[in-house]
Amino acid sequence: MATTVTQKGQVTIPKPIRDHLGIKPGSKVEFRRAADGSIVFERADGQKSSSRFADLVGSAGPGLSTDEIMAMTRGE
């Protein structure tokens, strides 16, 4: 996945990467050099990757229909 560096040295992190890492506005990220010389990009808070489903754990509550729960998992 490629992105373009601006004149200020900034890049936009592609949405699939932000979603995979659980990066939201205000999140801290870290770049580090791995032993093999490659660059690793990760969350700076040490949290593991989250998913949109992890954010919903415990939020459905009792009394919701299957359709309502499915709409929540789709972000509707």
Secondary structure, 3 states (H helix, E strand, C coil): CCCCCCCCCCCCCCHHHHHHHCCCCCCCEEEEECCCCCEEEEECCCCCCCCCCHHHCCCCCCCCCHHHHHHHHCCC
